[in-house]
Amino acid sequence: MTLQYQVPDMTCGHCVKTITGAVTAAVPGATVEADVASHRVTVSGTNDHTAVEAAIRDAGYSPITA
Ligand SMILES: [Cu+2]
């Protein structure tokens, strides 16, 4: 199971680190892949969409379910 998001305001390596850290801290077992160029965040190891989306939002970003 993977969850996919578009995060338009993820624009640099710092954003990637922030989002990756926030999701892995909030959701046990989650693995995050984030691509700045496509603004795509792929989360595997969990199907807890609500928790993942909340973690990205709480980190200050605006995920769109992709
Ligand atoms: Cu950034």
N, CA, C, O and the ligand as a Tripos MOL2 file, in Angstrom:
@<TRIPOS>MOLECULE
protein
  265   263    67     0     0
PROTEIN
NO_CHARGES

@<TRIPOS>ATOM
      1 N           0.8600   -1.2010    0.0000 N.3       1 MET1
      2 CA          0.0000    0.0000    0.0000 C.3       1 MET1
      3 C           0.8850    1.2370    0.0000 C.2       1 MET1
      4 O           1.7780    1.3750    0.8360 O.2       1 MET1
      5 N           0.6320    2.1160   -0.9300 N.am      2 THR2
      6 CA          1.3180    3.4030   -0.9170 C.3       2 THR2
      7 C           0.2880    4.5110   -0.9890 C.2       2 THR2
      8 O          -0.7730    4.3700   -1.5960 O.2       2 THR2
      9 N           0.6290    5.5990   -0.3600 N.am      3 LEU3
     10 CA         -0.1990    6.8040   -0.3990 C.3       3 LEU3
     11 C           0.5630    7.8400   -1.2060 C.2       3 LEU3
     12 O           1.7760    7.9850   -1.0580 O.2       3 LEU3
     13 N          -0.1470    8.5560   -2.0560 N.am      4 GLN4
     14 CA          0.5020    9.5370   -2.9120 C.3       4 GLN4
     15 C          -0.1320   10.9010   -2.7260 C.2       4 GLN4
     16 O          -1.3530   11.0410   -2.6480 O.2       4 GLN4
     17 N           0.7310   11.8980   -2.6580 N.am      5 TYR5
     18 CA          0.2650   13.2820   -2.5030 C.3       5 TYR5
     19 C           1.0260   14.1780   -3.4660 C.2       5 TYR5
     20 O           2.1830   13.9260   -3.8050 O.2       5 TYR5
     21 N           0.3440   15.2270   -3.8950 N.am      6 GLN6
     22 CA          1.0120   16.3620   -4.5100 C.3       6 GLN6
     23 C           1.1670   17.4150   -3.4210 C.2       6 GLN6
     24 O           0.2110   17.7310   -2.7130 O.2       6 GLN6
     25 N           2.3830   17.9590   -3.2900 N.am      7 VAL7
     26 CA          2.6130   19.0150   -2.3050 C.3       7 VAL7
     27 C           3.2480   20.1950   -3.0490 C.2       7 VAL7
     28 O           4.4710   20.2980   -3.1380 O.2       7 VAL7
     29 N           2.3970   21.0840   -3.5840 N.am      8 PRO8
     30 CA          2.9150   22.1630   -4.4420 C.3       8 PRO8
     31 C           3.9040   23.0820   -3.7240 C.2       8 PRO8
     32 O           4.8020   23.6390   -4.3560 O.2       8 PRO8
     33 N           3.7470   23.2420   -2.4100 N.am      9 ASP9
     34 CA          4.6480   24.1430   -1.6960 C.3       9 ASP9
     35 C           5.8910   23.4340   -1.1460 C.2       9 ASP9
     36 O           6.6070   23.9980   -0.3190 O.2       9 ASP9
     37 N           6.1450   22.2280   -1.5900 N.am     10 MET10
     38 CA          7.4200   21.5510   -1.3050 C.3      10 MET10
     39 C           8.3780   21.9200   -2.4260 C.2      10 MET10
     40 O           8.2810   21.3940   -3.5340 O.2      10 MET10
     41 N           9.2990   22.8240   -2.1350 N.am     11 THR11
     42 CA         10.0570   23.4390   -3.2270 C.3      11 THR11
     43 C          11.5710   23.2760   -3.1220 C.2      11 THR11
     44 O          12.2880   23.7180   -4.0200 O.2      11 THR11
     45 N          12.0750   22.6650   -2.0680 N.am     12 CYS12
     46 CA         13.5250   22.5200   -1.9730 C.3      12 CYS12
     47 C          13.8800   21.3610   -1.0360 C.2      12 CYS12
     48 O          13.0040   20.7280   -0.4470 O.2      12 CYS12
     49 N          15.1550   21.1070   -0.9160 N.am     13 GLY13
     50 CA         15.6110   19.9960   -0.0920 C.3      13 GLY13
     51 C          15.2280   20.1430    1.3720 C.2      13 GLY13
     52 O          15.0120   19.1560    2.0750 O.2      13 GLY13
     53 N          15.1470   21.3870    1.8180 N.am     14 HIS14
     54 CA         14.7280   21.6010    3.2050 C.3      14 HIS14
     55 C          13.2890   21.1430    3.4140 C.2      14 HIS14
     56 O          12.9660   20.5090    4.4190 O.2      14 HIS14
     57 N          12.4480   21.4650    2.4720 N.am     15 CYS15
     58 CA         11.0500   21.0100    2.5490 C.3      15 CYS15
     59 C          10.9940   19.4890    2.5930 C.2      15 CYS15
     60 O          10.2420   18.9110    3.3770 O.2      15 CYS15
     61 N          11.7850   18.8520    1.7560 N.am     16 VAL16
     62 CA         11.7960   17.3850    1.7140 C.3      16 VAL16
     63 C          12.1720   16.8220    3.0810 C.2      16 VAL16
     64 O          11.5320   15.8940    3.5760 O.2      16 VAL16
     65 N          13.2110   17.3880    3.6850 N.am     17 LYS17
     66 CA         13.6480   16.9070    5.0050 C.3      17 LYS17
     67 C          12.5710   17.1270    6.0500 C.2      17 LYS17
     68 O          12.3160   16.2580    6.8850 O.2      17 LYS17
     69 N          11.9400   18.2900    6.0020 N.am     18 THR18
     70 CA         10.9040   18.6130    6.9810 C.3      18 THR18
     71 C           9.7240   17.6570    6.8560 C.2      18 THR18
     72 O           9.2390   17.1220    7.8530 O.2      18 THR18
     73 N           9.2710   17.4490    5.6360 N.am     19 ILE19
     74 CA          8.1040   16.5860    5.4140 C.3      19 ILE19
     75 C           8.4450   15.1410    5.7520 C.2      19 ILE19
     76 O           7.6720   14.4510    6.4170 O.2      19 ILE19
     77 N           9.6060   14.6890    5.2890 N.am     20 THR20
     78 CA         10.0100   13.3080    5.5670 C.3      20 THR20
     79 C          10.1080   13.0650    7.0670 C.2      20 THR20
     80 O           9.6300   12.0490    7.5720 O.2      20 THR20
     81 N          10.7320   14.0040    7.7750 N.am     21 GLY21
     82 CA         10.8850   13.8600    9.2210 C.3      21 GLY21
     83 C           9.5540   13.8740    9.9390 C.2      21 GLY21
     84 O           9.3350   13.1030   10.8740 O.2      21 GLY21
     85 N           8.6570   14.7550    9.4990 N.am     22 ALA22
     86 CA          7.3610   14.8800   10.1620 C.3      22 ALA22
     87 C           6.5430   13.6040    9.9940 C.2      22 ALA22
     88 O           5.9230   13.1260   10.9440 O.2      22 ALA22
     89 N           6.5470   13.0590    8.7840 N.am     23 VAL23
     90 CA          5.7240   11.8730    8.5440 C.3      23 VAL23
     91 C           6.3130   10.6540    9.2480 C.2      23 VAL23
     92 O           5.5780    9.8760    9.8570 O.2      23 VAL23
     93 N           7.6220   10.4820    9.1700 N.am     24 THR24
     94 CA          8.2070    9.2930    9.8020 C.3      24 THR24
     95 C           8.0890    9.3710   11.3220 C.2      24 THR24
     96 O           7.9900    8.3400   11.9880 O.2      24 THR24
     97 N           8.0990   10.5880   11.8770 N.am     25 ALA25
     98 CA          7.9340   10.7290   13.3280 C.3      25 ALA25
     99 C           6.4960   10.4420   13.7560 C.2      25 ALA25
    100 O           6.2570    9.8660   14.8180 O.2      25 ALA25
    101 N           5.5410   10.8510   12.9180 N.am     26 ALA26
    102 CA          4.1310   10.7560   13.3150 C.3      26 ALA26
    103 C           3.5190    9.3990   13.0110 C.2      26 ALA26
    104 O           2.5780    8.9740   13.6820 O.2      26 ALA26
    105 N           4.0480    8.7200   12.0040 N.am     27 VAL27
    106 CA          3.4160    7.4860   11.5430 C.3      27 VAL27
    107 C           4.4290    6.3450   11.6070 C.2      27 VAL27
    108 O           5.3090    6.2440   10.7520 O.2      27 VAL27
    109 N           4.3060    5.4900   12.6130 N.am     28 PRO28
    110 CA          5.2620    4.3950   12.7720 C.3      28 PRO28
    111 C           5.2830    3.4980   11.5360 C.2      28 PRO28
    112 O           4.2370    3.1100   11.0140 O.2      28 PRO28
    113 N           6.4920    3.1770   11.0810 N.am     29 GLY29
    114 CA          6.6400    2.2680    9.9540 C.3      29 GLY29
    115 C           6.5730    2.9170    8.5910 C.2      29 GLY29
    116 O           6.7670    2.2520    7.5730 O.2      29 GLY29
    117 N           6.2990    4.2170    8.5590 N.am     30 ALA30
    118 CA          6.1740    4.8900    7.2690 C.3      30 ALA30
    119 C           7.5450    5.1230    6.6340 C.2      30 ALA30
    120 O           8.5160    5.4660    7.3090 O.2      30 ALA30
    121 N           7.5910    4.9290    5.3350 N.am     31 THR31
    122 CA          8.7660    5.2820    4.5400 C.3      31 THR31
    123 C           8.3270    6.3320    3.5290 C.2      31 THR31
    124 O           7.3060    6.1740    2.8590 O.2      31 THR31
    125 N           9.1070    7.4030    3.4240 N.am     32 VAL32
    126 CA          8.6980    8.5380    2.6000 C.3      32 VAL32
    127 C           9.6890    8.7380    1.4670 C.2      32 VAL32
    128 O          10.9020    8.7640    1.6750 O.2      32 VAL32
    129 N           9.1490    8.8790    0.2660 N.am     33 GLU33
    130 CA          9.9450    9.3090   -0.8800 C.3      33 GLU33
    131 C           9.3540   10.6190   -1.3590 C.2      33 GLU33
    132 O           8.1460   10.7170   -1.5760 O.2      33 GLU33
    133 N          10.1990   11.6290   -1.5270 N.am     34 ALA34
    134 CA          9.6970   12.9380   -1.9440 C.3      34 ALA34
    135 C          10.5390   13.4420   -3.1020 C.2      34 ALA34
    136 O          11.7690   13.4180   -3.0490 O.2      34 ALA34
    137 N           9.8670   13.8960   -4.1420 N.am     35 ASP35
    138 CA         10.5450   14.4110   -5.3220 C.3      35 ASP35
    139 C          10.1750   15.8780   -5.5170 C.2      35 ASP35
    140 O           9.0300   16.2200   -5.8110 O.2      35 ASP35
    141 N          11.1740   16.7250   -5.3450 N.am     36 VAL36
    142 CA         10.9160   18.1700   -5.4120 C.3      36 VAL36
    143 C          10.4220   18.5730   -6.8010 C.2      36 VAL36
    144 O           9.4870   19.3660   -6.9230 O.2      36 VAL36
    145 N          11.0390   18.0370   -7.8360 N.am     37 ALA37
    146 CA         10.7230   18.4770   -9.2020 C.3      37 ALA37
    147 C           9.2570   18.2570   -9.5430 C.2      37 ALA37
    148 O           8.6280   19.1070  -10.1730 O.2      37 ALA37
    149 N           8.7140   17.1200   -9.1280 N.am     38 SER38
    150 CA          7.3190   16.8210   -9.4460 C.3      38 SER38
    151 C           6.3780   17.1600   -8.2900 C.2      38 SER38
    152 O           5.1610   17.0240   -8.4150 O.2      38 SER38
    153 N           6.9510   17.6040   -7.1560 N.am     39 HIS39
    154 CA          6.1810   17.9120   -5.9440 C.3      39 HIS39
    155 C           5.4060   16.6930   -5.4420 C.2      39 HIS39
    156 O           4.3550   16.8270   -4.8160 O.2      39 HIS39
    157 N           5.9340   15.5220   -5.7230 N.am     40 ARG40
    158 CA          5.2110   14.3130   -5.3700 C.3      40 ARG40
    159 C           5.8130   13.6890   -4.1030 C.2      40 ARG40
    160 O           7.0300   13.5690   -3.9690 O.2      40 ARG40
    161 N           4.9360   13.3010   -3.1910 N.am     41 VAL41
    162 CA          5.3410   12.5950   -1.9770 C.3      41 VAL41
    163 C           4.6660   11.2310   -1.9810 C.2      41 VAL41
    164 O           3.4440   11.1290   -2.0880 O.2      41 VAL41
    165 N           5.4720   10.1940   -1.8650 N.am     42 THR42
    166 CA          4.9560    8.8310   -1.8340 C.3      42 THR42
    167 C           5.2940    8.2250   -0.4830 C.2      42 THR42
    168 O           6.4550    8.2090   -0.0750 O.2      42 THR42
    169 N           4.2870    7.7330    0.2020 N.am     43 VAL43
    170 CA          4.4720    7.1550    1.5270 C.3      43 VAL43
    171 C           4.0920    5.6850    1.4660 C.2      43 VAL43
    172 O           2.9880    5.3340    1.0490 O.2      43 VAL43
    173 N           5.0150    4.8300    1.8840 N.am     44 SER44
    174 CA          4.7340    3.4040    1.9260 C.3      44 SER44
    175 C           4.8830    2.9010    3.3570 C.2      44 SER44
    176 O           5.4370    3.5910    4.2130 O.2      44 SER44
    177 N           4.3900    1.7070    3.6040 N.am     45 GLY45
    178 CA          4.4950    1.1110    4.9270 C.3      45 GLY45
    179 C           3.3430    1.4550    5.8530 C.2      45 GLY45
    180 O           3.3280    1.0420    7.0130 O.2      45 GLY45
    181 N           2.3750    2.2110    5.3430 N.am     46 THR46
    182 CA          1.2090    2.5500    6.1450 C.3      46 THR46
    183 C           0.0380    2.7990    5.2080 C.2      46 THR46
    184 O           0.2400    3.1490    4.0460 O.2      46 THR46
    185 N          -1.1680    2.6250    5.6930 N.am     47 ASN47
    186 CA         -2.3230    3.0650    4.9070 C.3      47 ASN47
    187 C          -3.1380    4.0900    5.6920 C.2      47 ASN47
    188 O          -4.3160    4.3150    5.4150 O.2      47 ASN47
    189 N          -2.4830    4.7060    6.6800 N.am     48 ASP48
    190 CA         -3.1630    5.6920    7.5300 C.3      48 ASP48
    191 C          -3.1150    7.0650    6.8710 C.2      48 ASP48
    192 O          -2.3340    7.9390    7.2450 O.2      48 ASP48
    193 N          -3.9780    7.2170    5.8800 N.am     49 HIS49
    194 CA         -3.9980    8.4720    5.1220 C.3      49 HIS49
    195 C          -4.2240    9.6800    6.0280 C.2      49 HIS49
    196 O          -3.5790   10.7150    5.8580 O.2      49 HIS49
    197 N          -5.1370    9.5510    6.9860 N.am     50 THR50
    198 CA         -5.4650   10.6830    7.8500 C.3      50 THR50
    199 C          -4.2360   11.1680    8.6200 C.2      50 THR50
    200 O          -3.9830   12.3700    8.7080 O.2      50 THR50
    201 N          -3.4750   10.2210    9.1750 N.am     51 ALA51
    202 CA         -2.2930   10.5870    9.9630 C.3      51 ALA51
    203 C          -1.2030   11.1920    9.0810 C.2      51 ALA51
    204 O          -0.5370   12.1490    9.4740 O.2      51 ALA51
    205 N          -1.0290   10.6280    7.8930 N.am     52 VAL52
    206 CA          0.0180   11.1510    6.9960 C.3      52 VAL52
    207 C          -0.3260   12.5700    6.5620 C.2      52 VAL52
    208 O           0.5180   13.4660    6.5910 O.2      52 VAL52
    209 N          -1.5690   12.7560    6.1640 N.am     53 GLU53
    210 CA         -1.9660   14.0890    5.7020 C.3      53 GLU53
    211 C          -1.8570   15.1060    6.8400 C.2      53 GLU53
    212 O          -1.4210   16.2370    6.6250 O.2      53 GLU53
    213 N          -2.2500   14.7070    8.0390 N.am     54 ALA54
    214 CA         -2.1620   15.6190    9.1830 C.3      54 ALA54
    215 C          -0.7080   15.9750    9.4800 C.2      54 ALA54
    216 O          -0.4050   17.1230    9.8030 O.2      54 ALA54
    217 N           0.1900   15.0000    9.3720 N.am     55 ALA55
    218 CA          1.5990   15.2590    9.6500 C.3      55 ALA55
    219 C           2.1690   16.2620    8.6490 C.2      55 ALA55
    220 O           2.9300   17.1540    9.0250 O.2      55 ALA55
    221 N           1.8020   16.1180    7.3810 N.am     56 ILE56
    222 CA          2.3040   17.0510    6.3610 C.3      56 ILE56
    223 C           1.7310   18.4450    6.6100 C.2      56 ILE56
    224 O           2.4430   19.4440    6.5030 O.2      56 ILE56
    225 N           0.4530   18.5070    6.9380 N.am     57 ARG57
    226 CA         -0.1770   19.8020    7.2260 C.3      57 ARG57
    227 C           0.4400   20.4630    8.4550 C.2      57 ARG57
    228 O           0.7210   21.6620    8.4520 O.2      57 ARG57
    229 N           0.6470   19.6710    9.5040 N.am     58 ASP58
    230 CA          1.2120   20.2200   10.7350 C.3      58 ASP58
    231 C           2.6350   20.7330   10.5130 C.2      58 ASP58
    232 O           3.1000   21.6190   11.2290 O.2      58 ASP58
    233 N           3.3250   20.1660    9.5110 N.am     59 ALA59
    234 CA          4.6740   20.6400    9.1820 C.3      59 ALA59
    235 C           4.6290   21.9380    8.3810 C.2      59 ALA59
    236 O           5.6680   22.5430    8.1150 O.2      59 ALA59
    237 N           3.4250   22.3660    7.9960 N.am     60 GLY60
    238 CA          3.2830   23.6450    7.3350 C.3      60 GLY60
    239 C           3.0620   23.5810    5.8280 C.2      60 GLY60
    240 O           3.1720   24.5890    5.1290 O.2      60 GLY60
    241 N           2.7520   22.3960    5.3430 N.am     61 TYR61
    242 CA          2.5770   22.2340    3.8930 C.3      61 TYR61
    243 C           1.1430   21.8490    3.5650 C.2      61 TYR61
    244 O           0.3540   21.5120    4.4480 O.2      61 TYR61
    245 N           0.8250   21.9060    2.2830 N.am     62 SER62
    246 CA         -0.5470   21.7000    1.8230 C.3      62 SER62
    247 C          -0.6310   20.5180    0.8640 C.2      62 SER62
    248 O          -0.5480   20.6890   -0.3520 O.2      62 SER62
    249 N          -0.7940   19.3230    1.4150 N.am     63 PRO63
    250 CA         -0.8560   18.1420    0.5580 C.3      63 PRO63
    251 C          -2.1930   18.0280   -0.1660 C.2      63 PRO63
    252 O          -3.2510   18.3450    0.3760 O.2      63 PRO63
    253 N          -2.1050   17.5690   -1.3960 N.am     64 ILE64
    254 CA         -3.2960   17.2560   -2.1820 C.3      64 ILE64
    255 C          -3.2350   15.7750   -2.4730 C.2      64 ILE64
    256 O          -2.2220   15.2820   -2.9690 O.2      64 ILE64
    257 N          -4.2940   15.0610   -2.1730 N.am     65 THR65
    258 CA         -4.3100   13.6200   -2.4420 C.3      65 THR65
    259 C          -4.1830   13.3950   -3.9410 C.2      65 THR65
    260 O          -4.9450   13.9450   -4.7350 O.2      65 THR65
    261 N          -3.2180   12.5870   -4.3060 N.am     66 ALA66
    262 CA         -2.9440   12.3780   -5.7410 C.3      66 ALA66
    263 C          -3.3970   10.9890   -6.1640 C.2      66 ALA66
    264 O          -3.2540   10.6200   -7.3300 O.2      66 ALA66
    265 CU         11.9750   24.1950    0.8770 Cu       67 CU67
@<TRIPOS>BOND
     1     1     2 1
     2     2     3 1
     3     3     4 2
     4     3     5 am
     5     5     6 1
     6     6     7 1
     7     7     8 2
     8     7     9 am
     9     9    10 1
    10    10    11 1
    11    11    12 2
    12    11    13 am
    13    13    14 1
    14    14    15 1
    15    15    16 2
    16    15    17 am
    17    17    18 1
    18    18    19 1
    19    19    20 2
    20    19    21 am
    21    21    22 1
    22    22    23 1
    23    23    24 2
    24    23    25 am
    25    25    26 1
    26    26    27 1
    27    27    28 2
    28    27    29 am
    29    29    30 1
    30    30    31 1
    31    31    32 2
    32    31    33 am
    33    33    34 1
    34    34    35 1
    35    35    36 2
    36    35    37 am
    37    37    38 1
    38    38    39 1
    39    39    40 2
    40    39    41 am
    41    41    42 1
    42    42    43 1
    43    43    44 2
    44    43    45 am
    45    45    46 1
    46    46    47 1
    47    47    48 2
    48    47    49 am
    49    49    50 1
    50    50    51 1
    51    51    52 2
    52    51    53 am
    53    53    54 1
    54    54    55 1
    55    55    56 2
    56    55    57 am
    57    57    58 1
    58    58    59 1
    59    59    60 2
    60    59    61 am
    61    61    62 1
    62    62    63 1
    63    63    64 2
    64    63    65 am
    65    65    66 1
    66    66    67 1
    67    67    68 2
    68    67    69 am
    69    69    70 1
    70    70    71 1
    71    71    72 2
    72    71    73 am
    73    73    74 1
    74    74    75 1
    75    75    76 2
    76    75    77 am
    77    77    78 1
    78    78    79 1
    79    79    80 2
    80    79    81 am
    81    81    82 1
    82    82    83 1
    83    83    84 2
    84    83    85 am
    85    85    86 1
    86    86    87 1
    87    87    88 2
    88    87    89 am
    89    89    90 1
    90    90    91 1
    91    91    92 2
    92    91    93 am
    93    93    94 1
    94    94    95 1
    95    95    96 2
    96    95    97 am
    97    97    98 1
    98    98    99 1
    99    99   100 2
   100    99   101 am
   101   101   102 1
   102   102   103 1
   103   103   104 2
   104   103   105 am
   105   105   106 1
   106   106   107 1
   107   107   108 2
   108   107   109 am
   109   109   110 1
   110   110   111 1
   111   111   112 2
   112   111   113 am
   113   113   114 1
   114   114   115 1
   115   115   116 2
   116   115   117 am
   117   117   118 1
   118   118   119 1
   119   119   120 2
   120   119   121 am
   121   121   122 1
   122   122   123 1
   123   123   124 2
   124   123   125 am
   125   125   126 1
   126   126   127 1
   127   127   128 2
   128   127   129 am
   129   129   130 1
   130   130   131 1
   131   131   132 2
   132   131   133 am
   133   133   134 1
   134   134   135 1
   135   135   136 2
   136   135   137 am
   137   137   138 1
   138   138   139 1
   139   139   140 2
   140   139   141 am
   141   141   142 1
   142   142   143 1
   143   143   144 2
   144   143   145 am
   145   145   146 1
   146   146   147 1
   147   147   148 2
   148   147   149 am
   149   149   150 1
   150   150   151 1
   151   151   152 2
   152   151   153 am
   153   153   154 1
   154   154   155 1
   155   155   156 2
   156   155   157 am
   157   157   158 1
   158   158   159 1
   159   159   160 2
   160   159   161 am
   161   161   162 1
   162   162   163 1
   163   163   164 2
   164   163   165 am
   165   165   166 1
   166   166   167 1
   167   167   168 2
   168   167   169 am
   169   169   170 1
   170   170   171 1
   171   171   172 2
   172   171   173 am
   173   173   174 1
   174   174   175 1
   175   175   176 2
   176   175   177 am
   177   177   178 1
   178   178   179 1
   179   179   180 2
   180   179   181 am
   181   181   182 1
   182   182   183 1
   183   183   184 2
   184   183   185 am
   185   185   186 1
   186   186   187 1
   187   187   188 2
   188   187   189 am
   189   189   190 1
   190   190   191 1
   191   191   192 2
   192   191   193 am
   193   193   194 1
   194   194   195 1
   195   195   196 2
   196   195   197 am
   197   197   198 1
   198   198   199 1
   199   199   200 2
   200   199   201 am
   201   201   202 1
   202   202   203 1
   203   203   204 2
   204   203   205 am
   205   205   206 1
   206   206   207 1
   207   207   208 2
   208   207   209 am
   209   209   210 1
   210   210   211 1
   211   211   212 2
   212   211   213 am
   213   213   214 1
   214   214   215 1
   215   215   216 2
   216   215   217 am
   217   217   218 1
   218   218   219 1
   219   219   220 2
   220   219   221 am
   221   221   222 1
   222   222   223 1
   223   223   224 2
   224   223   225 am
   225   225   226 1
   226   226   227 1
   227   227   228 2
   228   227   229 am
   229   229   230 1
   230   230   231 1
   231   231   232 2
   232   231   233 am
   233   233   234 1
   234   234   235 1
   235   235   236 2
   236   235   237 am
   237   237   238 1
   238   238   239 1
   239   239   240 2
   240   239   241 am
   241   241   242 1
   242   242   243 1
   243   243   244 2
   244   243   245 am
   245   245   246 1
   246   246   247 1
   247   247   248 2
   248   247   249 am
   249   249   250 1
   250   250   251 1
   251   251   252 2
   252   251   253 am
   253   253   254 1
   254   254   255 1
   255   255   256 2
   256   255   257 am
   257   257   258 1
   258   258   259 1
   259   259   260 2
   260   259   261 am
   261   261   262 1
   262   262   263 1
   263   263   264 2
@<TRIPOS>SUBSTRUCTURE
     1 MET1         2 RESIDUE 1 A MET
     2 THR2         6 RESIDUE 1 A THR
     3 LEU3        10 RESIDUE 1 A LEU
     4 GLN4        14 RESIDUE 1 A GLN
     5 TYR5        18 RESIDUE 1 A TYR
     6 GLN6        22 RESIDUE 1 A GLN
     7 VAL7        26 RESIDUE 1 A VAL
     8 PRO8        30 RESIDUE 1 A PRO
     9 ASP9        34 RESIDUE 1 A ASP
    10 MET10       38 RESIDUE 1 A MET
    11 THR11       42 RESIDUE 1 A THR
    12 CYS12       46 RESIDUE 1 A CYS
    13 GLY13       50 RESIDUE 1 A GLY
    14 HIS14       54 RESIDUE 1 A HIS
    15 CYS15       58 RESIDUE 1 A CYS
    16 VAL16       62 RESIDUE 1 A VAL
    17 LYS17       66 RESIDUE 1 A LYS
    18 THR18       70 RESIDUE 1 A THR
    19 ILE19       74 RESIDUE 1 A ILE
    20 THR20       78 RESIDUE 1 A THR
    21 GLY21       82 RESIDUE 1 A GLY
    22 ALA22       86 RESIDUE 1 A ALA
    23 VAL23       90 RESIDUE 1 A VAL
    24 THR24       94 RESIDUE 1 A THR
    25 ALA25       98 RESIDUE 1 A ALA
    26 ALA26      102 RESIDUE 1 A ALA
    27 VAL27      106 RESIDUE 1 A VAL
    28 PRO28      110 RESIDUE 1 A PRO
    29 GLY29      114 RESIDUE 1 A GLY
    30 ALA30      118 RESIDUE 1 A ALA
    31 THR31      122 RESIDUE 1 A THR
    32 VAL32      126 RESIDUE 1 A VAL
    33 GLU33      130 RESIDUE 1 A GLU
    34 ALA34      134 RESIDUE 1 A ALA
    35 ASP35      138 RESIDUE 1 A ASP
    36 VAL36      142 RESIDUE 1 A VAL
    37 ALA37      146 RESIDUE 1 A ALA
    38 SER38      150 RESIDUE 1 A SER
    39 HIS39      154 RESIDUE 1 A HIS
    40 ARG40      158 RESIDUE 1 A ARG
    41 VAL41      162 RESIDUE 1 A VAL
    42 THR42      166 RESIDUE 1 A THR
    43 VAL43      170 RESIDUE 1 A VAL
    44 SER44      174 RESIDUE 1 A SER
    45 GLY45      178 RESIDUE 1 A GLY
    46 THR46      182 RESIDUE 1 A THR
    47 ASN47      186 RESIDUE 1 A ASN
    48 ASP48      190 RESIDUE 1 A ASP
    49 HIS49      194 RESIDUE 1 A HIS
    50 THR50      198 RESIDUE 1 A THR
    51 ALA51      202 RESIDUE 1 A ALA
    52 VAL52      206 RESIDUE 1 A VAL
    53 GLU53      210 RESIDUE 1 A GLU
    54 ALA54      214 RESIDUE 1 A ALA
    55 ALA55      218 RESIDUE 1 A ALA
    56 ILE56      222 RESIDUE 1 A ILE
    57 ARG57      226 RESIDUE 1 A ARG
    58 ASP58      230 RESIDUE 1 A ASP
    59 ALA59      234 RESIDUE 1 A ALA
    60 GLY60      238 RESIDUE 1 A GLY
    61 TYR61      242 RESIDUE 1 A TYR
    62 SER62      246 RESIDUE 1 A SER
    63 PRO63      250 RESIDUE 1 A PRO
    64 ILE64      254 RESIDUE 1 A ILE
    65 THR65      258 RESIDUE 1 A THR
    66 ALA66      262 RESIDUE 1 A ALA
    67 CU67       265 GROUP 0 **** ****
